[in-house]
Amino acid sequence: MTRKVVKIEKPEGKLGILIPGMGAVATTFIAGVEAVRRGLAAPIGSLTQMGTVRLGKRTEKKTPLIKDFVPLAGLDDLVFAGWDVFRDSAYEAAMKAGVVDRTLLASLKDFLEDIRPMPAVFEKKFVKNLSGPNVKKGKTKMDLAEQVMEDIRRFKRDAGVSRTVMIWCGSTEAFLEIADVHRSLAAFEKGLRSNHPAIAPSMIYAYAALKLGIPFANGAPNLTVDVPALLDLALKNEVPVCGKDFKTGQTLMKTIIAPGLKARLLGVRGWFSTNILGNRDGEVLDDPASFRTKEESKLSALEYIFQPELYPQLYQDLYHKVRINYYPPRGDNKEGWDNLDIFGWLGYPMQIKIDFLCRDSILAAPLVLDLVLFTDLAQRCPEMARKGIQEWLSFYFKSPMCAPSLYPEHDLFIQLMKLKNTLRYLRGEEMITHLGLEYYD
Ligand SMILES: NC(=O)c1ccc[n+]([C@@H]2O[C@H](COP(=O)([O-])OP(=O)(O)OC[C@H]3O[C@@H](n4cnc5c(N)ncnc54)[C@H](O)[C@@H]3O)[C@@H](O)[C@H]2O)c1
């Protein structure tokens, strides 16, 4: 140990996970955690459960598991609650989503059946291809926010949890641009009282969470907490926030491959990405307004990774196109095709084709687990909570939130280094620089 250890409270008591949107991702996450707790499956894909962190020099051979290195809540201490526009229990919703094997779900039925969604804050205008009966009524958006706060207080009391975190796993909302109502907390609260049309349901949940000092992570590309009003509230109440949009299938592949092409200074003329998926997420994204939100999120990664302003010969004319097609027969098993037109030495053209036959929610569920555990860690660490935006969690997102003066970091490997260095920093360990000259002295 070389530096001071940062103060982090111990994770005592139960951790409540509050989830607006109990669909495919949320139920795959909840069923998965319970299956792991019962010893029926392994938490594959989760950095908090399976990842290690190297400490000190390579010769020291010290690589503890992350969960032994930082004080994270244990899986046995997690308790789940959520909201949805449908009344289905987590068991019924998981059966309908069709992601987790029915036999495994049947063995978890007793547990999943008891998780029933609370009535949602919902406005059809923001998710056109969806309607359901389990929706709150309120005169104003402020009334709805207060109802959500009351739901949370009741859950905390009934479940006996000592801390909570909220993670948005709801549908992608229609595209919104930052408007005056989002620019200050005072304007936002006035907007809540006057039912301002540019306040989306996800913002109402986020506001309720931040008011109660509950960390908020956003798994979808909606603006939600990424507006000055809610960021001010996060700073004022010293609450961690992060987002947006889980980095799972195609964008995960993009942010793995693009840094490699750039590292070798290979040029890219075109990158065409298309997806077919048939789950409810695909249906929601069939609406152009929801697709626009997703498209913005999916397009941004390459621009930042390739830095065309620094490498105009290689990336200035890159044609990048993303398509999502709703195709019911595939369900949650998405197929993401990528065609890359690249060029090398003397400008000779080449092509790369990627066909990723993935399972969307299987890729997303471990991210939900890591995010709830890490945002809870950040909340117990005053130095981190005080910063509001948790940029070290960029690793998990397609559109990582960062300070207004910065550009987001998209390269998966830089993101992982940043995350692990943050953990080293919290525990008073040296940062790893990969210089390594000392091994040759
Ligand atoms: N699976 C992935 O790999 C992945 C990756 C990135 C982002 N996402 C995003 O995660 C979110 C969830 O994905 P999914 O596959 O579980 O979708 P899903 O359609 O199965 O689940 C979303 C649920 O949210 C509910 N919902 C919508 N609006 C709500 C509201 N205002 N309040 C409460 N509930 C609401 C819906 O009824 C639905 O049950 C989507 O926004 C998706 O775009 C998923």
The ligand as a Tripos MOL2 file, in Angstrom:
@<TRIPOS>MOLECULE
LIG
   44    48     1     0     0
SMALL
NO_CHARGES

@<TRIPOS>ATOM
      1 N1        -30.7520   -5.8530  -23.8990 N.am      1 LIG1
      2 C1        -29.7840   -5.0910  -24.2920 C.2       1 LIG1
      3 O1        -28.7550   -5.5770  -24.7230 O.2       1 LIG1
      4 C2        -29.8860   -3.6060  -24.1460 C.ar      1 LIG1
      5 C3        -28.7810   -2.8460  -24.4720 C.ar      1 LIG1
      6 C4        -28.8390   -1.4640  -24.3440 C.ar      1 LIG1
      7 C5        -29.9870   -0.8810  -23.8870 C.ar      1 LIG1
      8 N2        -31.0720   -1.6230  -23.6200 N.ar      1 LIG1
      9 C6        -32.2660   -0.9200  -23.1940 C.3       1 LIG1
     10 O2        -32.7400   -1.4580  -21.9920 O.3       1 LIG1
     11 C7        -34.1410   -1.2340  -21.9310 C.3       1 LIG1
     12 C8        -34.8210   -2.5390  -21.5570 C.3       1 LIG1
     13 O3        -34.6520   -3.4960  -22.5830 O.3       1 LIG1
     14 P1        -35.5450   -4.8040  -22.5810 P.3       1 LIG1
     15 O4        -35.0430   -5.6700  -23.6580 O.co2     1 LIG1
     16 O5        -35.6930   -5.3190  -21.2090 O.co2     1 LIG1
     17 O6        -36.9470   -4.1940  -23.0530 O.3       1 LIG1
     18 P2        -38.4020   -4.7180  -22.6560 P.3       1 LIG1
     19 O7        -39.3320   -4.0730  -23.6290 O.co2     1 LIG1
     20 O8        -38.4440   -6.1990  -22.5090 O.co2     1 LIG1
     21 O9        -38.6090   -4.1150  -21.1970 O.3       1 LIG1
     22 C9        -38.8580   -2.7730  -20.9660 C.3       1 LIG1
     23 C10       -39.9920   -2.7090  -19.9700 C.3       1 LIG1
     24 O10       -40.1630   -1.3530  -19.6010 O.3       1 LIG1
     25 C11       -41.5300   -1.1550  -19.3970 C.3       1 LIG1
     26 N3        -41.7500    0.2840  -19.3920 N.ar      1 LIG1
     27 C12       -41.7480    1.1550  -20.4280 C.ar      1 LIG1
     28 N4        -41.9460    2.4000  -19.9990 N.ar      1 LIG1
     29 C13       -42.0610    2.3290  -18.6530 C.ar      1 LIG1
     30 C14       -42.2460    3.2860  -17.6330 C.ar      1 LIG1
     31 N5        -42.3900    4.5780  -17.9310 N.pl3     1 LIG1
     32 N6        -42.2800    2.8640  -16.3480 N.ar      1 LIG1
     33 C15       -42.1350    1.5500  -16.0430 C.ar      1 LIG1
     34 N7        -41.9610    0.6060  -16.9740 N.ar      1 LIG1
     35 C16       -41.9100    0.9890  -18.2540 C.ar      1 LIG1
     36 C17       -42.1880   -1.9370  -20.4920 C.3       1 LIG1
     37 O11       -43.5320   -2.2230  -20.2140 O.3       1 LIG1
     38 C18       -41.3200   -3.1890  -20.5310 C.3       1 LIG1
     39 O12       -41.8430   -4.2100  -19.7130 O.3       1 LIG1
     40 C19       -34.5710   -0.7090  -23.3000 C.3       1 LIG1
     41 O13       -34.6640    0.6840  -23.2540 O.3       1 LIG1
     42 C20       -33.4100   -1.0900  -24.1640 C.3       1 LIG1
     43 O14       -33.2620   -0.2350  -25.2910 O.3       1 LIG1
     44 C21       -31.0560   -2.9870  -23.7220 C.ar      1 LIG1
@<TRIPOS>BOND
     1     1     2 1
     2     2     3 2
     3     2     4 1
     4     4     5 ar
     5     4    44 ar
     6     5     6 ar
     7     6     7 ar
     8     7     8 ar
     9     8     9 1
    10     8    44 ar
    11     9    10 1
    12     9    42 1
    13    10    11 1
    14    11    12 1
    15    11    40 1
    16    12    13 1
    17    13    14 1
    18    14    15 2
    19    14    16 1
    20    14    17 1
    21    17    18 1
    22    18    19 2
    23    18    20 1
    24    18    21 1
    25    21    22 1
    26    22    23 1
    27    23    24 1
    28    23    38 1
    29    24    25 1
    30    25    26 1
    31    25    36 1
    32    26    27 ar
    33    26    35 ar
    34    27    28 ar
    35    28    29 ar
    36    29    30 ar
    37    29    35 ar
    38    30    31 1
    39    30    32 ar
    40    32    33 ar
    41    33    34 ar
    42    34    35 ar
    43    36    37 1
    44    36    38 1
    45    38    39 1
    46    40    41 1
    47    40    42 1
    48    42    43 1
@<TRIPOS>SUBSTRUCTURE
     1 LIG1         1 GROUP 0 **** ****
